[in-house]
Amino acid sequence: MAKVIEVDGELVLQLSLREKIFAFHGNPRAKASDLISTTEMENPWRKEVLRGMRAPGTAIPYIVLLGTMRFKGGKDFTAIYKRGAVRIYEFQAGEFKRWIVSL
């Protein structure tokens, strides 16, 4: 399961090999100074949490969502499993606007 670690002032979303394969992406990285907020949400499958279209990545609704969600204002990275709670990391700069990760 994906987890966020801090290495030399940088946040790294550490993915397992299987997650990297199904997300079509390596470990996302962002500067720790670019982190705006972290929040926890229940039921991550709502449109208030997810935005845009998944491309690339893997999705089975309400089971797994791994990969990039593209929307008009940028991209989010998701590692969501089942209907459990998620932590949302929001960034002011970098490749992704948000990381949405199952707890």
C-alpha positions as CSV (number, residue, x, y, z in Angstrom):
1,M,0.0,0.0,0.0
2,A,1.2,3.5,-0.9
3,K,2.7,5.6,1.9
4,V,4.2,9.1,2.1
5,I,7.7,9.5,3.4
6,E,10.0,12.6,3.7
7,V,13.5,12.4,2.2
8,D,15.9,15.4,2.2
9,G,13.1,18.0,2.2
10,E,11.1,16.2,-0.4
11,L,7.9,14.2,0.0
12,V,7.8,10.9,-1.8
13,L,4.7,8.8,-2.3
14,Q,6.3,5.4,-2.1
15,L,4.5,2.8,-4.2
16,S,4.9,-0.9,-4.3
17,L,6.1,-2.5,-7.5
18,R,2.5,-3.7,-8.3
19,E,1.2,-0.1,-7.7
20,K,3.8,1.3,-10.1
21,I,2.8,-1.2,-12.8
22,F,-1.0,-0.5,-12.5
23,A,-0.5,3.3,-12.0
24,F,1.8,3.5,-15.0
25,H,4.0,5.8,-12.9
26,G,7.0,5.8,-10.6
27,N,7.0,7.3,-7.1
28,P,5.6,10.8,-7.3
29,R,7.7,13.5,-5.6
30,A,7.1,17.0,-4.4
31,K,9.0,19.6,-2.3
32,A,7.9,19.6,1.3
33,S,7.7,23.4,1.2
34,D,5.1,23.1,-1.6
35,L,2.6,21.2,0.7
36,I,-0.4,23.5,1.4
37,S,-2.6,21.1,3.4
38,T,-3.5,17.6,4.3
39,T,-7.0,16.5,5.0
40,E,-8.7,13.2,5.6
41,M,-12.0,12.3,3.9
42,E,-14.4,9.4,4.1
43,N,-15.8,7.8,0.9
44,P,-13.3,9.0,-1.6
45,W,-15.4,7.9,-4.6
46,R,-17.5,11.1,-4.5
47,K,-17.2,13.8,-7.1
48,E,-16.2,16.3,-4.4
49,V,-13.0,14.3,-3.9
50,L,-12.3,13.0,-7.4
51,R,-12.1,15.3,-10.4
52,G,-11.4,14.7,-14.1
53,M,-10.6,11.5,-16.0
54,R,-8.1,8.8,-15.2
55,A,-5.4,8.7,-17.8
56,P,-3.1,6.7,-17.4
57,G,-3.8,4.2,-14.7
58,T,-6.1,1.5,-13.5
59,A,-9.6,1.7,-12.2
60,I,-12.3,-0.8,-11.0
61,P,-15.0,1.4,-9.4
62,Y,-15.3,1.2,-5.6
63,I,-12.4,-1.4,-5.6
64,V,-9.2,0.4,-6.8
65,L,-8.1,3.6,-8.5
66,L,-4.4,3.9,-9.2
67,G,-2.8,6.6,-11.4
68,T,-3.3,10.0,-12.8
69,M,-6.6,11.9,-12.8
70,R,-6.5,14.7,-15.4
71,F,-8.7,17.8,-15.2
72,K,-8.8,21.2,-16.7
73,G,-6.7,22.8,-14.0
74,G,-4.0,20.1,-13.7
75,K,-3.5,16.6,-12.5
76,D,-4.1,14.6,-9.3
77,F,-2.4,11.3,-8.4
78,T,-4.6,8.6,-6.7
79,A,-3.9,5.4,-4.8
80,I,-7.4,4.5,-3.5
81,Y,-8.5,1.1,-2.3
82,K,-12.1,0.1,-1.6
83,R,-14.4,2.5,0.3
84,G,-12.0,3.4,3.2
85,A,-10.8,6.8,4.2
86,V,-8.2,8.7,2.3
87,R,-5.6,11.4,3.1
88,I,-5.4,14.2,0.6
89,Y,-2.1,16.1,0.2
90,E,-2.6,19.4,-1.6
91,F,0.4,21.2,-3.3
92,Q,1.0,24.7,-4.6
93,A,3.4,23.5,-7.3
94,G,4.8,20.4,-8.8
95,E,3.6,17.7,-11.2
96,F,0.4,17.0,-9.3
97,K,-2.0,19.4,-7.6
98,R,-3.0,16.7,-5.1
99,W,-2.1,13.1,-4.0
100,I,-5.2,11.1,-2.8
101,V,-4.0,8.1,-0.8
102,S,-5.9,5.4,1.1
103,L,-5.1,5.2,4.8
